[in-house]
Amino acid sequence: MIISFTNLLDQIVQRLSSVILYTLPLKSSIPFGYYLFYKYSFIKVFLFITFPVAIIQKSLPFGGLLLFLILFAGLVRNPKVPYFVRYNACQALLLDIALIIISYLFQIFPLVELGSIVFIFILCIFIYSISQCIYGVEPEIPFISKSVRMQI
């Protein structure tokens, strides 16, 4: 009885921590969705969801880089962390890296209309990923999940 209760508690903690990890790429996608925030005010709820990540990134010098390094070294490369959390941490970090590359491409080629599509795409990935994490299933994102399995 006690073993099953601690096992259940471990699963709940793993699932909740995996859900929290996906706020990182959602926070990185917010600059792409400014037009949608202006037009549809109910979408601003996602600003509140990503507020803790924004505080960490803004309060520390090089906060984004430090957060990335802590997550990568502390979770993804740590064999003591459960595989489910490592998998989702690596997937969230790779999504974040993809968004950084996309933002650099948008600085070279200013295509404002595509920014909203990127935000909606990441929002769909966020909703899909957290729903899969709540059920305890590894989210399968094309191209990203395959490289995550190669990393871990």
Helices and strands as residue ranges (DSSP letters): H 2-21, H 23-29, G 30-33, H 34-39, G 41-44, H 45-49, H 51-59, H 63-71, I 72-76, H 83-108, H 112-135, H 144-151
